Amino acid sequence: MYSVDNFKIYVKTWSELFTEFEINYDFLFDKLQIEQKKIIENKGKTKEEIVAAQDNNSARAVEELVV
């Protein structure tokens, strides 16, 4: 890092930039792949079938209980 007046100048190598990009965006890419698989699995189904499958999903959060 270099300081010039009120500025800080950072110098990074290409490998550092690519590594940071992979770290930051691999999670997002994985989520997009999961969503893509869901879309492919639901291809040709009616909206009612898709909604019914989501209602039976064990990963679905229970509804909030208000006391």
C-alpha positions as a printed Julia matrix, in Angstrom:
67×3 Matrix{Float64}:
   0.0     0.0     0.0
   1.21    3.46   -0.85
  -0.05    6.67    0.7
  -0.07    9.82   -1.36
  -1.72   12.9     0.14
  -5.25   11.78    1.07
  -5.17    8.67   -1.13
  -4.21    5.07   -0.47
  -3.04    3.05   -3.44
  -3.28   -0.74   -3.29
  -1.42   -2.98   -5.71
  -2.57   -6.57   -6.25
  -1.42   -9.33   -8.53
  -3.76  -10.95  -11.04
  -3.76  -14.14   -8.99
  -4.92  -12.21   -5.91
  -7.75  -10.64   -7.89
  -8.89  -13.99   -9.3
  -8.69  -15.66   -5.89
 -10.78  -12.92   -4.27
 -13.34  -13.2    -7.07
 -13.59  -16.98   -6.64
 -14.01  -16.66   -2.88
 -16.71  -14.01   -3.18
 -18.7   -15.51   -6.04
 -18.4   -19.31   -5.69
 -21.22  -19.32   -3.13
 -23.47  -17.37   -5.47
 -22.58  -19.63   -8.39
 -23.43  -22.72   -6.32
 -26.82  -21.24   -5.38
 -27.54  -20.49   -9.03
 -26.69  -24.08  -10.0
 -29.1   -25.38   -7.34
 -31.85  -23.09   -8.65
 -31.11  -24.23  -12.2
 -31.54  -27.87  -11.16
 -34.87  -27.03   -9.52
 -36.07  -25.33  -12.7
 -35.02  -28.3   -14.83
 -36.75  -30.74  -12.45
 -39.98  -28.72  -12.66
 -39.96  -28.42  -16.44
 -43.24  -29.65  -17.88
 -45.09  -29.54  -14.56
 -48.1   -27.38  -13.97
 -47.97  -24.55  -11.45
 -50.26  -26.54   -9.16
 -47.84  -29.49   -9.14
 -44.9   -27.21   -8.34
 -46.75  -25.5    -5.48
 -47.89  -28.87   -4.09
 -44.3   -30.15   -4.13
 -43.17  -27.06   -2.21
 -45.92  -27.55    0.38
 -44.65  -31.08    1.05
 -41.01  -29.99    1.3
 -39.48  -30.96    4.67
 -37.07  -28.01    4.49
 -39.96  -25.55    4.61
 -40.03  -23.39    7.72
 -42.96  -23.79   10.06
 -45.34  -20.87   10.29
 -44.79  -18.33   13.02
 -46.72  -18.99   16.21
 -48.11  -15.82   17.8
 -49.0   -16.06   21.5
